[in-house]
Amino acid sequence: MCYTYLQASRLTIDAPEQRKGNQGAGKTNMLNNTQAYGRIMKRKLLVFSILVSLAALPVQAAHIDTVLVHSQAMNQDIPTLIITPEGYDTAAAPLPVVYLLHGYSGNYTDWLSKAPVITELADHYQVLIVCPDGGYNSWYLNSPLDPSSQYETHVAREVVDYVDAHYNTVRQANGRAITGLSMGGHGALFLAIRHPDIFGAAGSMSGGVKLTHDIHRWEIALKLGRYEEHPLRWDSLSVVNMADTLRHTALPMIIDCGTDDFFLVVNRELHQTLLDKNIPHDYTERPGSHNWDYWNNAVVYQFLYFCTFFDQQTKTIPSQQQNIP
């Protein structure tokens, strides 16, 4: 079970410089300046208290497994890192899972090696953390051109099936959340939107949520073909253009980006699109750039949000679900 200090809100908080221009369709979702300031201060104090409590936890109490998950879609074994929290072996009930996706040019070891705080978050919130490998530049899509790049199927189906078969997990969407950074931020929202039966909540940190932000970078054309030849394919697979799908689901989302990040513009575009369509979400801009200093901080807020989601879902998880020996 997660232990929360404050219920996270799904209301949208605009950055101060955006408020003047957002007085139309999204006006009813915004807080006034005084309320927003008080809310931000509460969150800062809350995260500070969490960090203090994390510092008091035993170092490396969580257990780390590196496993090979066979991908039928790609006909190969792909590594995945799985963190189980302290006390996992004696847990009385199945535990929720947070899937944590790496960015472009990264791999499944990135989060553990560059943000080791995640082991403490696993212990603190009593959740499993799964870090799949998403390839060098897959964008977590099923490529119509590259048979060796079928990472939508791999992460959303093959990895989840493996984890549920081998670990004591909540085997329903209300016991799973997914988030990631940069390419993984796009991937997390993309997979959750496309697979609402698998993931119950989603997040993005500095997400590249619009594939056409720069059609000449990140080798996306190798996976989707040249934009000039396949514009509809690129557009339909960009998270920023998938908001209409969210009208039919109640997907809790937490989206954040640094104010000096080169993806800030597309995150603001996604935020405004969600406001215009009255789709609830939690959006935050805070000081920072596209780097691990920012993500080490952002991931703490994301886990607080997901833990609150899991706590709210606890009453709906069937009590007869059995532990795996």
C-alpha positions as a Markdown table, in Angstrom:
| # | Residue | x | y | z |
|---|---|---|---|---|
| 1 | Met | 0.0 | 0.0 | 0.0 |
| 2 | Cys | 1.2 | 3.6 | -0.7 |
| 3 | Tyr | 1.3 | 6.1 | 2.1 |
| 4 | Thr | 0.5 | 9.6 | 1.0 |
| 5 | Tyr | 0.9 | 12.9 | 2.8 |
| 6 | Leu | -1.5 | 15.0 | 0.7 |
| 7 | Gln | -4.0 | 14.1 | -2.0 |
| 8 | Ala | -2.6 | 15.2 | -5.4 |
| 9 | Ser | -5.1 | 17.3 | -7.4 |
| 10 | Arg | -5.8 | 16.8 | -11.1 |
| 11 | Leu | -6.7 | 20.4 | -11.6 |
| 12 | Thr | -4.5 | 22.3 | -14.1 |
| 13 | Ile | -2.1 | 24.9 | -12.8 |
| 14 | Asp | -0.9 | 27.4 | -15.5 |
| 15 | Ala | 2.5 | 28.9 | -15.4 |
| 16 | Pro | 2.2 | 32.6 | -14.5 |
| 17 | Glu | 3.3 | 33.8 | -18.0 |
| 18 | Gln | 0.5 | 31.7 | -19.6 |
| 19 | Arg | -2.5 | 32.8 | -17.6 |
| 20 | Lys | -3.1 | 36.0 | -19.5 |
| 21 | Gly | -3.6 | 34.1 | -22.7 |
| 22 | Asn | -5.7 | 31.3 | -21.3 |
| 23 | Gln | -8.9 | 33.1 | -20.4 |
| 24 | Gly | -11.1 | 31.3 | -22.9 |
| 25 | Ala | -12.1 | 27.6 | -22.9 |
| 26 | Gly | -9.7 | 26.6 | -20.1 |
| 27 | Lys | -10.8 | 29.4 | -17.7 |
| 28 | Thr | -12.9 | 27.2 | -15.5 |
| 29 | Asn | -9.9 | 24.9 | -14.9 |
| 30 | Met | -7.5 | 27.5 | -13.7 |
| 31 | Leu | -6.8 | 28.8 | -10.2 |
| 32 | Asn | -6.2 | 32.4 | -9.4 |
| 33 | Asn | -2.7 | 33.7 | -8.6 |
| 34 | Thr | -3.1 | 33.5 | -4.8 |
| 35 | Gln | -4.5 | 29.9 | -4.9 |
| 36 | Ala | -1.8 | 28.8 | -7.3 |
| 37 | Tyr | 1.0 | 30.3 | -5.2 |
| 38 | Gly | -0.3 | 28.6 | -2.1 |
| 39 | Arg | -0.6 | 25.3 | -3.9 |
| 40 | Ile | 2.9 | 25.5 | -5.3 |
| 41 | Met | 4.3 | 26.2 | -1.8 |
| 42 | Lys | 2.3 | 23.2 | -0.4 |
| 43 | Arg | 3.8 | 21.0 | -3.0 |
| 44 | Lys | 7.4 | 22.2 | -2.3 |
| 45 | Leu | 7.0 | 21.6 | 1.4 |
| 46 | Leu | 5.4 | 18.2 | 0.7 |
| 47 | Val | 8.3 | 17.1 | -1.6 |
| 48 | Phe | 10.8 | 18.4 | 1.0 |
| 49 | Ser | 9.2 | 16.3 | 3.7 |
| 50 | Ile | 9.3 | 13.3 | 1.4 |
| 51 | Leu | 13.0 | 13.8 | 0.6 |
| 52 | Val | 13.8 | 14.1 | 4.3 |
| 53 | Ser | 12.0 | 10.8 | 5.0 |
| 54 | Leu | 13.7 | 9.2 | 2.0 |
| 55 | Ala | 17.1 | 10.2 | 3.4 |
| 56 | Ala | 16.3 | 8.3 | 6.5 |
| 57 | Leu | 15.7 | 5.0 | 4.7 |
| 58 | Pro | 18.3 | 2.3 | 4.5 |
| 59 | Val | 20.5 | 2.6 | 1.4 |
| 60 | Gln | 19.8 | 0.0 | -1.3 |
| 61 | Ala | 17.1 | -1.8 | 0.8 |
| 62 | Ala | 15.2 | -2.5 | -2.5 |
| 63 | His | 16.2 | -5.5 | -4.5 |
| 64 | Ile | 17.2 | -5.1 | -8.1 |
| 65 | Asp | 16.7 | -7.8 | -10.8 |
| 66 | Thr | 17.8 | -7.7 | -14.4 |
| 67 | Val | 15.8 | -10.1 | -16.5 |
| 68 | Leu | 15.6 | -11.0 | -20.2 |
| 69 | Val | 12.1 | -10.7 | -21.6 |
| 70 | His | 11.5 | -12.6 | -24.8 |
| 71 | Ser | 9.8 | -10.5 | -27.5 |
| 72 | Gln | 7.9 | -12.5 | -30.0 |
| 73 | Ala | 7.2 | -9.3 | -31.9 |
| 74 | Met | 10.9 | -8.8 | -32.4 |
| 75 | Asn | 12.2 | -12.4 | -32.1 |
| 76 | Gln | 14.8 | -11.5 | -29.5 |
| 77 | Asp | 15.4 | -11.4 | -25.8 |
| 78 | Ile | 15.4 | -7.8 | -24.4 |
| 79 | Pro | 16.7 | -6.8 | -20.9 |
| 80 | Thr | 14.5 | -5.2 | -18.3 |
| 81 | Leu | 15.4 | -3.9 | -14.9 |
| 82 | Ile | 12.9 | -4.6 | -12.0 |
| 83 | Ile | 13.1 | -3.1 | -8.6 |
| 84 | Thr | 11.2 | -4.7 | -5.7 |
| 85 | Pro | 10.8 | -2.8 | -2.5 |
| 86 | Glu | 12.0 | -3.7 | 1.0 |
| 87 | Gly | 9.6 | -6.2 | 2.5 |
| 88 | Tyr | 8.4 | -7.4 | -0.9 |
| 89 | Asp | 8.9 | -11.1 | 0.0 |
| 90 | Thr | 6.5 | -10.8 | 3.0 |
| 91 | Ala | 4.0 | -8.5 | 1.4 |
| 92 | Ala | 0.5 | -9.4 | 2.4 |
| 93 | Ala | -1.1 | -8.1 | -0.8 |
| 94 | Pro | -0.1 | -7.7 | -4.4 |
| 95 | Leu | 1.8 | -4.4 | -5.1 |
| 96 | Pro | 1.2 | -1.8 | -7.7 |
| 97 | Val | 3.8 | -1.2 | -10.4 |
| 98 | Val | 5.3 | 2.0 | -12.0 |
| 99 | Tyr | 6.8 | 1.5 | -15.4 |
| 100 | Leu | 9.6 | 4.0 | -16.0 |
| 101 | Leu | 10.8 | 4.7 | -19.5 |
| 102 | His | 14.2 | 6.0 | -20.6 |
| 103 | Gly | 14.9 | 8.6 | -23.2 |
| 104 | Tyr | 16.4 | 8.8 | -26.7 |
| 105 | Ser | 19.8 | 7.1 | -26.9 |
| 106 | Gly | 19.4 | 5.6 | -23.4 |
| 107 | Asn | 18.6 | 2.1 | -22.2 |
| 108 | Tyr | 17.0 | 0.2 | -19.4 |
| 109 | Thr | 19.8 | 1.0 | -16.9 |
| 110 | Asp | 19.5 | 4.8 | -17.2 |
| 111 | Trp | 17.1 | 5.5 | -14.4 |
| 112 | Leu | 18.9 | 3.4 | -11.8 |
| 113 | Ser | 22.3 | 4.6 | -12.7 |
| 114 | Lys | 21.5 | 8.3 | -13.0 |
| 115 | Ala | 18.6 | 8.6 | -10.6 |
| 116 | Pro | 19.2 | 6.1 | -7.8 |
| 117 | Val | 16.6 | 7.8 | -5.7 |
| 118 | Ile | 14.1 | 5.6 | -7.4 |
| 119 | Thr | 15.1 | 2.7 | -5.2 |
| 120 | Glu | 14.2 | 4.8 | -2.2 |
| 121 | Leu | 10.9 | 5.7 | -3.8 |
| 122 | Ala | 10.1 | 2.0 | -4.3 |
| 123 | Asp | 10.7 | 1.4 | -0.6 |
| 124 | His | 8.9 | 4.5 | 0.6 |
| 125 | Tyr | 5.8 | 3.9 | -1.5 |
| 126 | Gln | 5.9 | 0.0 | -1.5 |
| 127 | Val | 5.7 | -0.3 | -5.3 |
| 128 | Leu | 7.6 | -2.2 | -7.9 |
| 129 | Ile | 9.5 | -0.2 | -10.5 |
| 130 | Val | 10.0 | -1.7 | -14.0 |
| 131 | Cys | 12.5 | -0.1 | -16.4 |
| 132 | Pro | 12.1 | -1.7 | -19.8 |
| 133 | Asp | 14.5 | -1.2 | -22.7 |
| 134 | Gly | 13.0 | 0.9 | -25.4 |
| 135 | Gly | 15.8 | 0.8 | -27.9 |
| 136 | Tyr | 18.1 | 3.6 | -29.0 |
| 137 | Asn | 15.4 | 5.6 | -30.9 |
| 138 | Ser | 12.2 | 3.6 | -31.0 |
| 139 | Trp | 9.9 | 6.3 | -29.5 |
| 140 | Tyr | 8.0 | 3.3 | -28.1 |
| 141 | Leu | 6.2 | 2.8 | -31.4 |
| 142 | Asn | 5.6 | -0.2 | -33.6 |
| 143 | Ser | 7.6 | 0.7 | -36.7 |
| 144 | Pro | 6.0 | -0.1 | -40.0 |
| 145 | Leu | 9.4 | -0.1 | -41.5 |
| 146 | Asp | 11.7 | -1.8 | -39.0 |
| 147 | Pro | 10.7 | -5.3 | -37.7 |
| 148 | Ser | 13.3 | -5.0 | -35.0 |
| 149 | Ser | 11.6 | -2.0 | -33.5 |
| 150 | Gln | 8.2 | -3.1 | -32.2 |
| 151 | Tyr | 8.4 | -1.4 | -28.8 |
| 152 | Glu | 4.7 | -0.6 | -28.4 |
| 153 | Thr | 3.9 | -4.2 | -28.3 |
| 154 | His | 7.0 | -5.1 | -26.3 |
| 155 | Val | 6.4 | -2.7 | -23.4 |
| 156 | Ala | 2.7 | -2.6 | -23.3 |
| 157 | Arg | 2.1 | -6.3 | -23.7 |
| 158 | Glu | 5.2 | -8.5 | -23.4 |
| 159 | Val | 6.9 | -6.8 | -20.5 |
| 160 | Val | 3.7 | -6.3 | -18.6 |
| 161 | Asp | 2.8 | -10.0 | -19.1 |
| 162 | Tyr | 6.2 | -11.1 | -17.9 |
| 163 | Val | 6.1 | -8.9 | -14.8 |
| 164 | Asp | 2.6 | -10.1 | -13.8 |
| 165 | Ala | 3.6 | -13.7 | -14.4 |
| 166 | His | 6.7 | -13.6 | -12.2 |
| 167 | Tyr | 6.0 | -11.0 | -9.5 |
| 168 | Asn | 3.3 | -10.4 | -6.9 |
| 169 | Thr | 1.6 | -7.5 | -8.7 |
| 170 | Val | -1.8 | -5.9 | -9.0 |
| 171 | Arg | -2.8 | -7.4 | -12.4 |
| 172 | Gln | -5.2 | -4.6 | -13.5 |
| 173 | Ala | -4.9 | -1.2 | -14.9 |
| 174 | Asn | -5.7 | 0.4 | -11.6 |
| 175 | Gly | -2.5 | -1.1 | -10.2 |
| 176 | Arg | -0.2 | 0.2 | -13.0 |
| 177 | Ala | 1.2 | 3.6 | -13.9 |
| 178 | Ile | 3.7 | 4.5 | -16.6 |
| 179 | Thr | 5.9 | 7.6 | -17.0 |
| 180 | Gly | 9.2 | 8.5 | -18.6 |
| 181 | Leu | 11.5 | 11.3 | -19.7 |
| 182 | Ser | 11.9 | 12.9 | -23.1 |
| 183 | Met | 11.3 | 10.1 | -25.7 |
| 184 | Gly | 10.0 | 8.1 | -22.8 |
| 185 | Gly | 7.6 | 10.9 | -21.8 |
| 186 | His | 6.0 | 10.6 | -25.2 |
| 187 | Gly | 6.1 | 6.9 | -25.0 |
| 188 | Ala | 4.4 | 6.7 | -21.6 |
| 189 | Leu | 1.5 | 8.9 | -22.6 |
| 190 | Phe | 1.3 | 7.2 | -26.0 |
| 191 | Leu | 1.1 | 3.7 | -24.5 |
| 192 | Ala | -1.4 | 4.7 | -21.8 |
| 193 | Ile | -3.7 | 6.4 | -24.3 |
| 194 | Arg | -3.5 | 3.4 | -26.7 |
| 195 | His | -3.8 | 0.8 | -24.0 |
| 196 | Pro | -6.2 | 1.9 | -21.3 |
| 197 | Asp | -6.8 | -1.7 | -20.3 |
| 198 | Ile | -3.2 | -2.0 | -19.3 |
| 199 | Phe | -2.2 | 1.4 | -17.7 |
| 200 | Gly | -4.4 | 3.3 | -15.3 |
| 201 | Ala | -2.4 | 6.4 | -14.9 |
| 202 | Ala | 0.4 | 8.1 | -17.0 |
| 203 | Gly | 3.0 | 10.8 | -16.7 |
| 204 | Ser | 5.6 | 12.6 | -18.8 |
| 205 | Met | 8.7 | 14.5 | -17.8 |
| 206 | Ser | 10.2 | 16.8 | -20.4 |
| 207 | Gly | 8.3 | 14.7 | -23.0 |
| 208 | Gly | 8.8 | 15.0 | -26.7 |
| 209 | Val | 5.1 | 14.9 | -27.1 |
| 210 | Lys | 5.0 | 16.1 | -30.7 |
| 211 | Leu | 7.0 | 14.0 | -33.2 |
| 212 | Thr | 7.1 | 16.8 | -35.7 |
| 213 | His | 8.8 | 19.2 | -33.4 |
| 214 | Asp | 11.9 | 18.6 | -35.5 |
| 215 | Ile | 11.5 | 16.1 | -38.3 |
| 216 | His | 15.2 | 15.9 | -39.0 |
| 217 | Arg | 16.4 | 14.9 | -35.5 |
| 218 | Trp | 16.2 | 11.7 | -33.4 |
| 219 | Glu | 16.0 | 9.4 | -36.4 |
| 220 | Ile | 12.2 | 9.2 | -36.3 |
| 221 | Ala | 12.2 | 8.9 | -40.0 |
| 222 | Leu | 13.9 | 5.6 | -39.8 |
| 223 | Lys | 10.9 | 4.3 | -37.9 |
| 224 | Leu | 8.1 | 6.0 | -39.7 |
| 225 | Gly | 9.4 | 7.1 | -43.1 |
| 226 | Arg | 10.1 | 10.6 | -44.2 |
| 227 | Tyr | 7.5 | 13.1 | -42.9 |
| 228 | Glu | 7.1 | 14.6 | -46.4 |
| 229 | Glu | 5.9 | 11.2 | -47.6 |
| 230 | His | 3.9 | 10.1 | -44.5 |
| 231 | Pro | 2.6 | 13.2 | -42.7 |
| 232 | Leu | -0.6 | 11.5 | -41.6 |
| 233 | Arg | 1.4 | 8.7 | -40.0 |
| 234 | Trp | 3.6 | 11.1 | -38.0 |
| 235 | Asp | 0.7 | 13.3 | -37.0 |
| 236 | Ser | -1.6 | 10.4 | -35.9 |
| 237 | Leu | 1.2 | 8.9 | -33.7 |
| 238 | Ser | 2.0 | 12.2 | -31.9 |
| 239 | Val | 0.6 | 12.5 | -28.4 |
| 240 | Val | -0.3 | 16.1 | -28.9 |
| 241 | Asn | -2.8 | 15.0 | -31.5 |
| 242 | Met | -4.4 | 12.2 | -29.5 |
| 243 | Ala | -6.4 | 14.4 | -27.1 |
| 244 | Asp | -9.7 | 13.4 | -28.6 |
| 245 | Thr | -9.1 | 9.8 | -27.6 |
| 246 | Leu | -8.9 | 11.0 | -24.0 |
| 247 | Arg | -12.5 | 12.2 | -24.1 |
| 248 | His | -13.6 | 8.6 | -23.9 |
| 249 | Thr | -11.4 | 7.6 | -21.0 |
| 250 | Ala | -10.7 | 9.0 | -17.6 |
| 251 | Leu | -6.9 | 8.7 | -17.7 |
| 252 | Pro | -5.2 | 10.5 | -14.8 |
| 253 | Met | -2.2 | 12.3 | -16.2 |
| 254 | Ile | 0.7 | 14.3 | -14.7 |
| 255 | Ile | 2.8 | 16.3 | -17.2 |
| 256 | Asp | 5.8 | 18.5 | -16.3 |
| 257 | Cys | 8.6 | 20.3 | -18.1 |
| 258 | Gly | 11.5 | 22.6 | -17.2 |
| 259 | Thr | 11.3 | 26.2 | -18.2 |
| 260 | Asp | 14.6 | 26.0 | -20.0 |
| 261 | Asp | 13.8 | 22.8 | -21.8 |
| 262 | Phe | 13.7 | 22.7 | -25.6 |
| 263 | Phe | 10.5 | 20.7 | -25.4 |
| 264 | Leu | 8.7 | 23.3 | -23.4 |
| 265 | Val | 6.8 | 24.7 | -26.4 |
| 266 | Val | 5.3 | 21.3 | -27.3 |
| 267 | Asn | 4.4 | 20.6 | -23.7 |
| 268 | Arg | 2.6 | 23.9 | -23.5 |
| 269 | Glu | 0.8 | 23.0 | -26.7 |
| 270 | Leu | -0.3 | 19.7 | -25.3 |
| 271 | His | -1.4 | 21.4 | -22.1 |
| 272 | Gln | -3.5 | 24.0 | -23.9 |
| 273 | Thr | -5.0 | 21.4 | -26.1 |
| 274 | Leu | -6.1 | 19.4 | -23.1 |
| 275 | Leu | -7.5 | 22.6 | -21.5 |
| 276 | Asp | -9.5 | 23.5 | -24.6 |
| 277 | Lys | -11.0 | 20.0 | -24.7 |
| 278 | Asn | -11.7 | 20.1 | -20.9 |
| 279 | Ile | -9.6 | 17.0 | -20.3 |
| 280 | Pro | -8.4 | 16.9 | -16.6 |
| 281 | His | -4.7 | 16.7 | -16.1 |
| 282 | Asp | -1.9 | 17.9 | -13.8 |
| 283 | Tyr | 0.5 | 20.2 | -15.5 |
| 284 | Thr | 3.6 | 21.8 | -14.0 |
| 285 | Glu | 6.4 | 24.0 | -15.2 |
| 286 | Arg | 9.4 | 24.4 | -12.9 |
| 287 | Pro | 12.9 | 25.7 | -13.2 |
| 288 | Gly | 15.2 | 23.3 | -15.0 |
| 289 | Ser | 16.5 | 22.1 | -18.3 |
| 290 | His | 16.6 | 18.8 | -20.3 |
| 291 | Asn | 18.9 | 17.0 | -17.9 |
| 292 | Trp | 19.2 | 14.5 | -15.0 |
| 293 | Asp | 19.2 | 17.3 | -12.4 |
| 294 | Tyr | 15.7 | 18.1 | -13.5 |
| 295 | Trp | 14.5 | 14.5 | -13.8 |
| 296 | Asn | 15.9 | 13.5 | -10.4 |
| 297 | Asn | 13.6 | 16.2 | -8.9 |
| 298 | Ala | 10.6 | 15.6 | -11.2 |
| 299 | Val | 10.3 | 11.9 | -10.6 |
| 300 | Val | 9.6 | 12.5 | -6.9 |
| 301 | Tyr | 6.5 | 14.5 | -7.8 |
| 302 | Gln | 5.4 | 11.9 | -10.3 |
| 303 | Phe | 5.6 | 9.1 | -7.7 |
| 304 | Leu | 3.6 | 11.1 | -5.3 |
| 305 | Tyr | 0.9 | 11.5 | -7.9 |
| 306 | Phe | 0.9 | 7.8 | -8.8 |
| 307 | Cys | 0.8 | 6.8 | -5.2 |
| 308 | Thr | -2.3 | 8.9 | -4.6 |
| 309 | Phe | -3.9 | 7.2 | -7.6 |
| 310 | Phe | -3.1 | 3.8 | -6.3 |
| 311 | Asp | -4.5 | 4.6 | -2.9 |
| 312 | Gln | -7.7 | 5.8 | -4.5 |
| 313 | Gln | -8.0 | 2.6 | -6.4 |
| 314 | Thr | -7.4 | 0.2 | -3.5 |
| 315 | Lys | -11.0 | -0.3 | -2.7 |
| 316 | Thr | -11.7 | -1.4 | -6.3 |
| 317 | Ile | -8.9 | -4.1 | -6.4 |
| 318 | Pro | -10.4 | -7.5 | -5.9 |
| 319 | Ser | -9.5 | -8.9 | -2.5 |
| 320 | Gln | -9.5 | -12.5 | -3.8 |
| 321 | Gln | -6.4 | -11.8 | -6.0 |
| 322 | Gln | -3.7 | -14.3 | -4.8 |
| 323 | Asn | -0.1 | -13.7 | -4.1 |
| 324 | Ile | 2.4 | -15.5 | -6.3 |
| 325 | Pro | 4.5 | -17.9 | -4.2 |
